[in-house]
Amino acid sequence: MFYVYVLRSLKNNKRYIGYTSKAPTAKLKEHNGGATRWTRQNRPFVLIHDENFGDSKTARQRELFLKSGRGRHWLDELLHL
């Protein structure tokens, strides 16, 4: 199982989109622990959206869509932002 997840920074309201084979809650814990430089500077995060997929290729395509202009707009509509 693969997941696409969306995090929201409580510090500055920025959004982080990623995909993983780990559970989204596990990735949230990693990011709040400062897993990367960007997440370390923008934490703490909350999980605001996740989707699951049967293969990594489909999950990666979905991640790329959500990072595109149309995908960001779709997320804004879905999450009422």
GILIN-V979598 format. One record per backbone hydrogen bond with DSSP energy under -1.0 kcal/mol. CO is the residue of the C=O (numbers start at 0). NH is the residue of the N-H. Records with the same first field share a line. If there is no record, write none. Layout:
CO: NH ; NH
This chain:
1: 52
2: 19
3: 50
4: 17
5: 47 ; 48
6: 15
7: 45
8: 12
13: 8
15: 6
17: 4
19: 2
22: 26
23: 27
24: 28
25: 29
26: 30
27: 31
28: 32
29: 34
30: 33
35: 39
36: 40
37: 41
43: 9
45: 7
48: 5
50: 3
52: 1
54: 58
55: 59
56: 60
57: 61
58: 62
59: 63
60: 64
61: 65
62: 66
64: 67
67: 71
68: 72
69: 73
70: 74
71: 75
72: 76
73: 77
74: 78
75: 80
